[in-house]
Amino acid sequence: MIPTHNQSTIPEFFLLGFQLLHRSRIILFSTLLLVYIMTLTGNLLIIILVLAIHYLRSPMYFFLSQLSSCDIILATSIIPALLHITLENGIPVSVSQCIAQFNFFSFSSATECLLLTMMSYDRYVAVCKPLHYVTIMNFPICLSLVVLSWIFGFLLTLIFVILLSDLTFCNSKYIDHFFCDILPLVQLSCSDTTVVRTVIFLVGVPETVIETVFIISTYVCIFHAIHRISSTTGRQKAFSTCSSHLAVVCTYYGTLIAIYVFPSGEHSAGINKIVSLMYTVVNPLLNPVIYSLRNQEIKTAIMKFWGKIIRR
């Protein structure tokens, strides 16, 4: 049973993790470890392929390699600690460690959202303006979009980290979650959290909504352009160029909006954990899988790369 709240300033938190799955912790630990290994392998493979295979050095695959970098940071900020929590049935973390984990998690998540938005624009230009694609999506433009995504993701996270660092925590040291997210931390603060909650609402929610609207708008234009293609083969070919990205966007933004835009009440902490598990653990694994299974160029590159390794 969780003790009553301690009203003095606390030096550390205690991440509870999945308390109800205590008896199945070995199975959960093994599954999470396998997922983490596969996530690192899949995303590193994407990065290596884009660097090593010349015909993958296009804007789409350049963005994809950056997306894989984000997935590695996201998974590494969450899963190793989750493995520890699973074995120990909860672990103590200092306030600074907790904020540091949130920093890496938020930075990779914000950057990934921006990269997915940039990728939707890339697919829009490829389908709707194919004759101008090389001119519009040249390497300096792509590099600028990627750098801006990383910088903007860092700045957004920095705002939240600074605000969290100014809070005093004394309501309780127990976090009923498996990682240090901003909403549970704000709930545990005994400081005035009005500014933090206002910034979350005025910055976090509009960012997600604007990105979502932009992506939807680009795909409306894409589907309209595909619909105007006369041949069935032409339609299928055009749609195949953006189907992988669309699948990733749907899974990623679906869970993101479920958690932060329409959060559940405190009685639904278990549901929040499950959705968060999808967002932080499953999605980084799904991204390389989706792009590998639905993209013939990636599959060909894997076979070519594997052939080179065998010949050595």
C-alpha positions, 0 to 999 in steps of 0.5 A: 500500500502506498503511504500517505503524502509527505508534506516535506520537500522530497529528494527523490521519486518512486516510479511504480511501473506496472504493479498489477503485473508483478507476477508476470514481471519476468515475461514482461522484462523478457518482452521489453528487452526483446523489443528494445534490441529489435528497436535499436537493430531496426533503426540503426539498420535504417541509418546505416542503409541510408548512409551506405546505399547511394540510391537511398540518399534522397530526401525521403530517406534522409528524413527517415534516417533522422526519424530513426535517430529520434526513435533510438533516443526515445526508446533509450530514454524509456526502456532501460529504466522500465526494465529496471522498474519491471525487475524491482517492481518499482525504483527510486529516482532523484528529482534531477534524474526524473527531469533529465529523463523527461528532457530526453523523452520530450526532446526526441518526441517533439523532434519526431513530431516535427520530422513527421510533419516535414516528411508529409510536406516532402510527400506532398511535393513528390505527389502533387508537384513531381516536376519541381520535386528535385528543385524544391526538395534539394539537399540544402532545403532538406538539411535546413528543415531537419536542423530546424526540427532538432533545434525547435524540438530542443527549445520546446523541451527547454521551456518545459524543463526550466519550468519543471526545475523551478517547482518544489515537490512535496505532495508525494514521492510516488509516481503511478507511471513507468517514466517521468512525464510532465503531467504526473510531475505537475500533479506532485508539485506543491508549488503554484503550477498555474504557469506550467499548466498554462504553458502546456496548454498554450504551447504543447496543445497548439503545436500538436494540433497545428502539426496534425492539421498541416499533415491532414491538409497535405494528405487531402491534397495528395489524395486529390492528386492521386484521384486525378490519375487516370490509370490504376497502376499510376494511382497505386504507385503514387499511393505507395510512395506515401503509405508508409509515412501515413501508417507511421503518422496514424499510429504516432499521432493517434497515441500522442493525441490520446495522451496529451490532447484528450487525457484520461482522468486519474481513475484511468491511470492504467489506460494512460500507461497502456497508451503511453507504452504504445507511444514510447515502446511500440512505436519506435519499433513499428517505424522501421518495421513499417518502412521495411515491409512496405518499401521495396527500395528498403528491402532491396537495400537490406538484401544488397547490404546483407550480401556485401557482409556475407561476401566479406 
